[in-house]
Amino acid sequence: SLESSQTSHAISTENNRLHAHIQEIGLVGDLVIFSKSSCCMCHAIKRLFYEQGVNPMIYELDKEINGREMEHALIYSCT
């Protein structure tokens, strides 16, 4: 149907915008970590880098306005 097609197009456009935003983020810093503040493995990885004197750019997806959408875009860009 026309409505379904328009919805699919809007979702595709939003996904493309998020992918472009994520790629721009990667160009800004030498090391970018997408994390969740409640994730113990994320905490361990950040601590490891800090202990080595590396200061990565960190995006806490659970604190970003569009973090959930960014997380989905990251997941689907890796598959």
Biopython code that builds the backbone (N, CA, C, O; Angstrom):
import numpy as np
from Bio.PDB.StructureBuilder import StructureBuilder

atoms = [
    (1, "SER", "N", (0.836, -1.185, 0.000)),
    (1, "SER", "CA", (0.000, 0.000, 0.000)),
    (1, "SER", "C", (0.876, 1.242, 0.000)),
    (1, "SER", "O", (2.067, 1.177, 0.303)),
    (2, "LEU", "N", (0.282, 2.353, -0.338)),
    (2, "LEU", "CA", (1.012, 3.616, -0.404)),
    (2, "LEU", "C", (1.534, 4.025, 0.960)),
    (2, "LEU", "O", (2.670, 4.485, 1.073)),
    (3, "GLU", "N", (0.722, 3.866, 2.000)),
    (3, "GLU", "CA", (1.137, 4.242, 3.357)),
    (3, "GLU", "C", (2.315, 3.398, 3.827)),
    (3, "GLU", "O", (3.243, 3.920, 4.445)),
    (4, "SER", "N", (2.288, 2.112, 3.542)),
    (4, "SER", "CA", (3.377, 1.221, 3.917)),
    (4, "SER", "C", (4.665, 1.598, 3.186)),
    (4, "SER", "O", (5.749, 1.572, 3.769)),
    (5, "SER", "N", (4.538, 1.941, 1.926)),
    (5, "SER", "CA", (5.694, 2.341, 1.126)),
    (5, "SER", "C", (6.307, 3.638, 1.656)),
    (5, "SER", "O", (7.530, 3.771, 1.716)),
    (6, "GLN", "N", (5.457, 4.588, 2.037)),
    (6, "GLN", "CA", (5.945, 5.853, 2.580)),
    (6, "GLN", "C", (6.639, 5.638, 3.922)),
    (6, "GLN", "O", (7.660, 6.267, 4.201)),
    (7, "THR", "N", (6.091, 4.752, 4.755)),
    (7, "THR", "CA", (6.706, 4.447, 6.049)),
    (7, "THR", "C", (8.062, 3.796, 5.846)),
    (7, "THR", "O", (9.024, 4.159, 6.522)),
    (8, "SER", "N", (8.159, 2.842, 4.931)),
    (8, "SER", "CA", (9.427, 2.181, 4.643)),
    (8, "SER", "C", (10.458, 3.178, 4.132)),
    (8, "SER", "O", (11.631, 3.107, 4.501)),
    (9, "HIS", "N", (10.028, 4.099, 3.291)),
    (9, "HIS", "CA", (10.940, 5.120, 2.769)),
    (9, "HIS", "C", (11.436, 6.027, 3.891)),
    (9, "HIS", "O", (12.618, 6.371, 3.928)),
    (10, "ALA", "N", (10.550, 6.417, 4.804)),
    (10, "ALA", "CA", (10.933, 7.284, 5.923)),
    (10, "ALA", "C", (11.929, 6.579, 6.833)),
    (10, "ALA", "O", (12.893, 7.196, 7.287)),
    (11, "ILE", "N", (11.713, 5.299, 7.104)),
    (11, "ILE", "CA", (12.628, 4.525, 7.938)),
    (11, "ILE", "C", (13.983, 4.403, 7.247)),
    (11, "ILE", "O", (15.023, 4.556, 7.888)),
    (12, "SER", "N", (13.977, 4.130, 5.958)),
    (12, "SER", "CA", (15.220, 4.002, 5.199)),
    (12, "SER", "C", (15.994, 5.319, 5.197)),
    (12, "SER", "O", (17.216, 5.322, 5.345)),
    (13, "THR", "N", (15.295, 6.421, 5.034)),
    (13, "THR", "CA", (15.932, 7.739, 5.045)),
    (13, "THR", "C", (16.556, 8.015, 6.406)),
    (13, "THR", "O", (17.681, 8.510, 6.480)),
    (14, "GLU", "N", (15.842, 7.702, 7.480)),
    (14, "GLU", "CA", (16.359, 7.910, 8.834)),
    (14, "GLU", "C", (17.577, 7.024, 9.082)),
    (14, "GLU", "O", (18.557, 7.480, 9.672)),
    (15, "ASN", "N", (17.534, 5.770, 8.642)),
    (15, "ASN", "CA", (18.683, 4.871, 8.799)),
    (15, "ASN", "C", (19.896, 5.400, 8.051)),
    (15, "ASN", "O", (21.013, 5.340, 8.566)),
    (16, "ASN", "N", (19.694, 5.913, 6.855)),
    (16, "ASN", "CA", (20.801, 6.486, 6.081)),
    (16, "ASN", "C", (21.394, 7.694, 6.797)),
    (16, "ASN", "O", (22.612, 7.871, 6.808)),
    (17, "ARG", "N", (20.544, 8.527, 7.395)),
    (17, "ARG", "CA", (21.012, 9.701, 8.126)),
    (17, "ARG", "C", (21.838, 9.279, 9.337)),
    (17, "ARG", "O", (22.883, 9.868, 9.615)),
    (18, "LEU", "N", (21.369, 8.255, 10.061)),
    (18, "LEU", "CA", (22.102, 7.770, 11.229)),
    (18, "LEU", "C", (23.440, 7.155, 10.830)),
    (18, "LEU", "O", (24.443, 7.379, 11.509)),
    (19, "HIS", "N", (23.477, 6.393, 9.756)),
    (19, "HIS", "CA", (24.737, 5.801, 9.285)),
    (19, "HIS", "C", (25.734, 6.904, 8.935)),
    (19, "HIS", "O", (26.915, 6.805, 9.268)),
    (20, "ALA", "N", (25.263, 7.945, 8.271)),
    (20, "ALA", "CA", (26.146, 9.054, 7.911)),
    (20, "ALA", "C", (26.656, 9.753, 9.170)),
    (20, "ALA", "O", (27.829, 10.119, 9.244)),
    (21, "HIS", "N", (25.788, 9.939, 10.149)),
    (21, "HIS", "CA", (26.186, 10.573, 11.413)),
    (21, "HIS", "C", (27.248, 9.736, 12.126)),
    (21, "HIS", "O", (28.229, 10.281, 12.632)),
    (22, "ILE", "N", (27.063, 8.438, 12.170)),
    (22, "ILE", "CA", (28.029, 7.540, 12.817)),
    (22, "ILE", "C", (29.369, 7.591, 12.091)),
    (22, "ILE", "O", (30.419, 7.600, 12.733)),
    (23, "GLN", "N", (29.345, 7.624, 10.771)),
    (23, "GLN", "CA", (30.589, 7.718, 10.003)),
    (23, "GLN", "C", (31.301, 9.039, 10.287)),
    (23, "GLN", "O", (32.527, 9.066, 10.390)),
    (24, "GLU", "N", (30.551, 10.131, 10.414)),
    (24, "GLU", "CA", (31.142, 11.430, 10.744)),
    (24, "GLU", "C", (31.801, 11.383, 12.124)),
    (24, "GLU", "O", (32.887, 11.929, 12.314)),
    (25, "ILE", "N", (31.146, 10.735, 13.078)),
    (25, "ILE", "CA", (31.707, 10.597, 14.422)),
    (25, "ILE", "C", (33.055, 9.888, 14.350)),
    (25, "ILE", "O", (34.008, 10.290, 15.018)),
    (26, "GLY", "N", (33.136, 8.848, 13.551)),
    (26, "GLY", "CA", (34.374, 8.093, 13.408)),
    (26, "GLY", "C", (35.505, 8.894, 12.804)),
    (26, "GLY", "O", (36.673, 8.585, 13.041)),
    (27, "LEU", "N", (35.187, 9.913, 12.031)),
    (27, "LEU", "CA", (36.214, 10.741, 11.414)),
    (27, "LEU", "C", (36.780, 11.777, 12.365)),
    (27, "LEU", "O", (37.872, 12.297, 12.135)),
    (28, "VAL", "N", (36.058, 12.082, 13.427)),
    (28, "VAL", "CA", (36.449, 13.149, 14.343)),
    (28, "VAL", "C", (37.589, 12.734, 15.264)),
    (28, "VAL", "O", (38.536, 13.496, 15.457)),
    (29, "GLY", "N", (37.508, 11.548, 15.827)),
    (29, "GLY", "CA", (38.508, 11.125, 16.802)),
    (29, "GLY", "C", (39.317, 9.945, 16.320)),
    (29, "GLY", "O", (38.925, 9.234, 15.394)),
    (30, "ASP", "N", (40.463, 9.746, 16.969)),
    (30, "ASP", "CA", (41.296, 8.589, 16.640)),
    (30, "ASP", "C", (40.634, 7.293, 17.099)),
    (30, "ASP", "O", (40.743, 6.256, 16.444)),
    (31, "LEU", "N", (39.947, 7.373, 18.236)),
    (31, "LEU", "CA", (39.276, 6.195, 18.797)),
    (31, "LEU", "C", (37.922, 6.613, 19.323)),
    (31, "LEU", "O", (37.818, 7.527, 20.141)),
    (32, "VAL", "N", (36.890, 5.948, 18.856)),
    (32, "VAL", "CA", (35.527, 6.227, 19.289)),
    (32, "VAL", "C", (34.953, 4.950, 19.883)),
    (32, "VAL", "O", (35.047, 3.875, 19.291)),
    (33, "ILE", "N", (34.356, 5.085, 21.065)),
    (33, "ILE", "CA", (33.708, 3.942, 21.713)),
    (33, "ILE", "C", (32.236, 4.263, 21.868)),
    (33, "ILE", "O", (31.869, 5.292, 22.437)),
    (34, "PHE", "N", (31.394, 3.377, 21.360)),
    (34, "PHE", "CA", (29.963, 3.465, 21.581)),
    (34, "PHE", "C", (29.670, 2.525, 22.736)),
    (34, "PHE", "O", (29.953, 1.329, 22.663)),
    (35, "SER", "N", (29.105, 3.067, 23.795)),
    (35, "SER", "CA", (28.996, 2.353, 25.051)),
    (35, "SER", "C", (27.607, 2.528, 25.650)),
    (35, "SER", "O", (26.801, 3.333, 25.183)),
    (36, "LYS", "N", (27.354, 1.757, 26.689)),
    (36, "LYS", "CA", (26.188, 1.961, 27.544)),
    (36, "LYS", "C", (26.719, 2.093, 28.960)),
    (36, "LYS", "O", (27.561, 1.306, 29.392)),
    (37, "SER", "N", (26.228, 3.080, 29.673)),
    (37, "SER", "CA", (26.770, 3.360, 31.001)),
    (37, "SER", "C", (26.542, 2.218, 31.989)),
    (37, "SER", "O", (27.266, 2.113, 32.979)),
    (38, "SER", "N", (25.563, 1.371, 31.744)),
    (38, "SER", "CA", (25.273, 0.258, 32.657)),
    (38, "SER", "C", (25.999, -1.037, 32.288)),
    (38, "SER", "O", (25.847, -2.046, 32.977)),
    (39, "CYS", "N", (26.778, -1.017, 31.220)),
    (39, "CYS", "CA", (27.439, -2.231, 30.726)),
    (39, "CYS", "C", (28.810, -2.403, 31.388)),
    (39, "CYS", "O", (29.695, -1.562, 31.232)),
    (40, "CYS", "N", (28.970, -3.503, 32.128)),
    (40, "CYS", "CA", (30.240, -3.723, 32.833)),
    (40, "CYS", "C", (31.393, -3.972, 31.857)),
    (40, "CYS", "O", (32.523, -3.577, 32.141)),
    (41, "MET", "N", (31.140, -4.608, 30.732)),
    (41, "MET", "CA", (32.192, -4.839, 29.743)),
    (41, "MET", "C", (32.626, -3.511, 29.107)),
    (41, "MET", "O", (33.812, -3.290, 28.860)),
    (42, "CYS", "N", (31.660, -2.641, 28.847)),
    (42, "CYS", "CA", (31.991, -1.311, 28.320)),
    (42, "CYS", "C", (32.849, -0.547, 29.313)),
    (42, "CYS", "O", (33.819, 0.105, 28.927)),
    (43, "HIS", "N", (32.502, -0.624, 30.571)),
    (43, "HIS", "CA", (33.270, 0.048, 31.620)),
    (43, "HIS", "C", (34.709, -0.483, 31.653)),
    (43, "HIS", "O", (35.658, 0.290, 31.776)),
    (44, "ALA", "N", (34.860, -1.793, 31.545)),
    (44, "ALA", "CA", (36.196, -2.403, 31.566)),
    (44, "ALA", "C", (37.028, -1.950, 30.364)),
    (44, "ALA", "O", (38.218, -1.668, 30.507)),
    (45, "ILE", "N", (36.419, -1.881, 29.201)),
    (45, "ILE", "CA", (37.144, -1.461, 27.997)),
    (45, "ILE", "C", (37.577, 0.001, 28.111)),
    (45, "ILE", "O", (38.711, 0.346, 27.780)),
    (46, "LYS", "N", (36.665, 0.858, 28.582)),
    (46, "LYS", "CA", (37.019, 2.278, 28.751)),
    (46, "LYS", "C", (38.156, 2.422, 29.758)),
    (46, "LYS", "O", (39.088, 3.196, 29.539)),
    (47, "ARG", "N", (38.083, 1.691, 30.841)),
    (47, "ARG", "CA", (39.125, 1.749, 31.872)),
    (47, "ARG", "C", (40.465, 1.286, 31.310)),
    (47, "ARG", "O", (41.501, 1.880, 31.608)),
    (48, "LEU", "N", (40.451, 0.239, 30.503)),
    (48, "LEU", "CA", (41.677, -0.262, 29.887)),
    (48, "LEU", "C", (42.344, 0.818, 29.045)),
    (48, "LEU", "O", (43.555, 1.021, 29.136)),
    (49, "PHE", "N", (41.557, 1.510, 28.227)),
    (49, "PHE", "CA", (42.125, 2.577, 27.397)),
    (49, "PHE", "C", (42.654, 3.715, 28.249)),
    (49, "PHE", "O", (43.750, 4.218, 28.002)),
    (50, "TYR", "N", (41.881, 4.130, 29.258)),
    (50, "TYR", "CA", (42.335, 5.216, 30.132)),
    (50, "TYR", "C", (43.640, 4.856, 30.835)),
    (50, "TYR", "O", (44.524, 5.703, 30.962)),
    (51, "GLU", "N", (43.773, 3.616, 31.291)),
    (51, "GLU", "CA", (44.995, 3.176, 31.966)),
    (51, "GLU", "C", (46.197, 3.191, 31.035)),
    (51, "GLU", "O", (47.335, 3.307, 31.491)),
    (52, "GLN", "N", (45.955, 3.075, 29.745)),
    (52, "GLN", "CA", (47.037, 3.114, 28.761)),
    (52, "GLN", "C", (47.330, 4.552, 28.298)),
    (52, "GLN", "O", (48.179, 4.769, 27.433)),
    (53, "GLY", "N", (46.627, 5.519, 28.876)),
    (53, "GLY", "CA", (46.842, 6.915, 28.520)),
    (53, "GLY", "C", (46.115, 7.356, 27.265)),
    (53, "GLY", "O", (46.416, 8.408, 26.700)),
    (54, "VAL", "N", (45.164, 6.556, 26.833)),
    (54, "VAL", "CA", (44.390, 6.877, 25.631)),
    (54, "VAL", "C", (43.072, 7.491, 26.082)),
    (54, "VAL", "O", (42.408, 6.967, 26.975)),
    (55, "ASN", "N", (42.703, 8.589, 25.469)),
    (55, "ASN", "CA", (41.447, 9.259, 25.798)),
    (55, "ASN", "C", (40.482, 9.172, 24.623)),
    (55, "ASN", "O", (40.419, 10.084, 23.799)),
    (56, "PRO", "N", (39.739, 8.090, 24.544)),
    (56, "PRO", "CA", (38.816, 7.921, 23.420)),
    (56, "PRO", "C", (37.617, 8.854, 23.524)),
    (56, "PRO", "O", (37.261, 9.313, 24.608)),
    (57, "MET", "N", (37.010, 9.121, 22.391)),
    (57, "MET", "CA", (35.737, 9.824, 22.368)),
    (57, "MET", "C", (34.683, 8.761, 22.688)),
    (57, "MET", "O", (34.617, 7.726, 22.026)),
    (58, "ILE", "N", (33.869, 9.021, 23.694)),
    (58, "ILE", "CA", (32.902, 8.023, 24.141)),
    (58, "ILE", "C", (31.486, 8.541, 23.953)),
    (58, "ILE", "O", (31.158, 9.658, 24.351)),
    (59, "TYR", "N", (30.663, 7.719, 23.346)),
    (59, "TYR", "CA", (29.245, 8.000, 23.195)),
    (59, "TYR", "C", (28.487, 6.985, 24.030)),
    (59, "TYR", "O", (28.449, 5.798, 23.708)),
    (60, "GLU", "N", (27.885, 7.468, 25.104)),
    (60, "GLU", "CA", (27.046, 6.616, 25.947)),
    (60, "GLU", "C", (25.672, 6.557, 25.295)),
    (60, "GLU", "O", (24.881, 7.492, 25.416)),
    (61, "LEU", "N", (25.393, 5.468, 24.612)),
    (61, "LEU", "CA", (24.173, 5.375, 23.819)),
    (61, "LEU", "C", (22.910, 5.506, 24.660)),
    (61, "LEU", "O", (21.886, 5.983, 24.169)),
    (62, "ASP", "N", (22.972, 5.086, 25.927)),
    (62, "ASP", "CA", (21.786, 5.201, 26.768)),
    (62, "ASP", "C", (21.570, 6.628, 27.263)),
    (62, "ASP", "O", (20.559, 6.912, 27.904)),
    (63, "LYS", "N", (22.502, 7.519, 26.975)),
    (63, "LYS", "CA", (22.362, 8.920, 27.383)),
    (63, "LYS", "C", (22.216, 9.862, 26.196)),
    (63, "LYS", "O", (21.943, 11.049, 26.376)),
    (64, "GLU", "N", (22.393, 9.350, 25.000)),
    (64, "GLU", "CA", (22.235, 10.149, 23.787)),
    (64, "GLU", "C", (20.750, 10.250, 23.437)),
    (64, "GLU", "O", (19.987, 9.309, 23.655)),
    (65, "ILE", "N", (20.353, 11.382, 22.899)),
    (65, "ILE", "CA", (18.946, 11.583, 22.532)),
    (65, "ILE", "C", (18.470, 10.511, 21.556)),
    (65, "ILE", "O", (17.388, 9.951, 21.734)),
    (66, "ASN", "N", (19.255, 10.225, 20.542)),
    (66, "ASN", "CA", (18.875, 9.204, 19.565)),
    (66, "ASN", "C", (19.753, 7.955, 19.714)),
    (66, "ASN", "O", (20.067, 7.282, 18.733)),
    (67, "GLY", "N", (20.138, 7.663, 20.950)),
    (67, "GLY", "CA", (21.033, 6.543, 21.219)),
    (67, "GLY", "C", (20.510, 5.189, 20.792)),
    (67, "GLY", "O", (21.260, 4.377, 20.250)),
    (68, "ARG", "N", (19.244, 4.936, 21.025)),
    (68, "ARG", "CA", (18.664, 3.639, 20.633)),
    (68, "ARG", "C", (18.726, 3.459, 19.121)),
    (68, "ARG", "O", (19.052, 2.382, 18.623)),
    (69, "GLU", "N", (18.409, 4.523, 18.404)),
    (69, "GLU", "CA", (18.469, 4.461, 16.948)),
    (69, "GLU", "C", (19.909, 4.284, 16.470)),
    (69, "GLU", "O", (20.174, 3.543, 15.523)),
    (70, "MET", "N", (20.849, 4.984, 17.146)),
    (70, "MET", "CA", (22.256, 4.829, 16.790)),
    (70, "MET", "C", (22.712, 3.390, 17.036)),
    (70, "MET", "O", (23.449, 2.821, 16.232)),
    (71, "GLU", "N", (22.269, 2.808, 18.152)),
    (71, "GLU", "CA", (22.636, 1.422, 18.464)),
    (71, "GLU", "C", (22.137, 0.488, 17.365)),
    (71, "GLU", "O", (22.878, -0.386, 16.913)),
    (72, "HIS", "N", (20.899, 0.661, 16.935)),
    (72, "HIS", "CA", (20.352, -0.189, 15.870)),
    (72, "HIS", "C", (21.131, 0.009, 14.568)),
    (72, "HIS", "O", (21.421, -0.956, 13.861)),
    (73, "ALA", "N", (21.465, 1.254, 14.258)),
    (73, "ALA", "CA", (22.220, 1.523, 13.030)),
    (73, "ALA", "C", (23.596, 0.856, 13.104)),
    (73, "ALA", "O", (24.077, 0.323, 12.104)),
    (74, "LEU", "N", (24.234, 0.881, 14.281)),
    (74, "LEU", "CA", (25.536, 0.217, 14.435)),
    (74, "LEU", "C", (25.407, -1.285, 14.267)),
    (74, "LEU", "O", (26.229, -1.916, 13.603)),
    (75, "ILE", "N", (24.380, -1.854, 14.867)),
    (75, "ILE", "CA", (24.178, -3.298, 14.765)),
    (75, "ILE", "C", (23.968, -3.713, 13.312)),
    (75, "ILE", "O", (24.578, -4.671, 12.836)),
    (76, "TYR", "N", (23.101, -2.985, 12.614)),
    (76, "TYR", "CA", (22.773, -3.376, 11.243)),
    (76, "TYR", "C", (23.879, -3.034, 10.257)),
    (76, "TYR", "O", (23.938, -3.623, 9.177)),
    (77, "SER", "N", (24.760, -2.093, 10.602)),
    (77, "SER", "CA", (25.865, -1.796, 9.691)),
    (77, "SER", "C", (26.957, -2.840, 9.783)),
    (77, "SER", "O", (27.811, -2.925, 8.901)),
    (78, "CYS", "N", (26.939, -3.642, 10.850)),
    (78, "CYS", "CA", (27.937, -4.684, 11.041)),
    (78, "CYS", "C", (27.503, -6.034, 10.504)),
    (78, "CYS", "O", (28.284, -6.986, 10.514)),
    (79, "THR", "N", (26.278, -6.129, 10.038)),
    (79, "THR", "CA", (25.799, -7.428, 9.540)),
    (79, "THR", "C", (25.824, -7.486, 8.049)),
    (79, "THR", "O", (25.455, -8.504, 7.465)),
]
sb = StructureBuilder()
sb.init_structure("model")
sb.init_model(0)
sb.init_chain("A")
sb.init_seg("    ")
for serial, (resi, resn, name, xyz) in enumerate(atoms, 1):
    if name == "N":
        sb.init_residue(resn, " ", resi, " ")
    sb.init_atom(name, np.array(xyz, "f"), 0.0, 1.0, " ", f" {name:<3s}", serial, name[0])
structure = sb.get_structure()
